[in-house]
Amino acid sequence: MVARMPTVIVNMWPGRDDSAKRRIVEGITNVFENEKIPRDAVEILLIEIPKNNWASGGRLHSDG
C-alpha cells in the first residue's frame, strides 16, 4: 500500500470540464514527481466553490 502523501487541495470556482480538471491534476502530479515523489502517492482534491460562497475584499465574487 502506498502512503497518500502529499495531499493537495485545490479550491476553485465551478465550470471547468473534466478535460481541464485532468490537465490540472496531471500538472500538479508532475510537479511532485519531479521532486522524486511517486505519482501514486500524490492525492488531489478538487473542491468547486460557487462564486456566491466566495468573497474577497468584502465582496462576493458573484457580484462581479
C-alpha positions in Angstrom: 0.0 0.0 0.0 1.3 3.5 -0.9 1.1 6.2 1.7 -1.2 9.0 0.4 1.2 11.9 0.8 1.2 14.7 -0.2 -2.5 15.7 -0.4 -3.2 18.8 -2.4 -6.5 20.7 -2.0 -7.5 22.9 -4.9 -10.4 25.3 -4.2 -11.8 26.7 -7.5 -14.9 28.1 -9.0 -17.2 25.6 -10.8 -17.2 25.5 -14.6 -14.2 23.5 -15.7 -14.9 20.4 -17.7 -13.3 17.0 -17.0 -10.6 17.6 -19.6 -9.5 20.8 -17.8 -9.5 19.0 -14.5 -7.4 16.2 -15.9 -4.8 18.8 -17.1 -4.8 20.4 -13.6 -4.2 17.2 -11.7 -1.6 16.0 -14.2 0.3 19.2 -13.9 0.2 19.1 -10.1 1.2 15.5 -10.1 4.1 16.2 -12.4 5.5 18.9 -10.0 5.7 16.4 -7.2 7.0 13.6 -9.5 9.8 16.0 -10.5 10.7 16.1 -6.7 11.0 12.3 -6.7 7.6 11.7 -5.1 5.9 8.7 -6.7 2.9 9.8 -8.7 0.8 7.1 -7.0 1.4 8.8 -3.7 0.0 12.2 -4.8 -3.6 12.8 -3.8 -5.5 15.8 -5.1 -8.9 17.1 -4.1 -10.7 19.5 -6.4 -13.3 21.4 -4.5 -15.7 23.6 -6.5 -17.0 26.5 -4.5 -19.8 28.6 -6.1 -18.9 32.3 -6.5 -21.7 33.3 -4.2 -19.9 31.4 -1.4 -16.5 33.0 -2.1 -15.6 36.6 -1.2 -12.6 38.9 -1.4 -12.2 42.4 -0.2 -15.7 42.3 1.4 -17.5 41.4 -1.9 -19.0 38.2 -3.1 -17.4 37.1 -6.4 -20.9 36.5 -7.8 -21.4 40.3 -7.6 -18.9 40.8 -10.4 
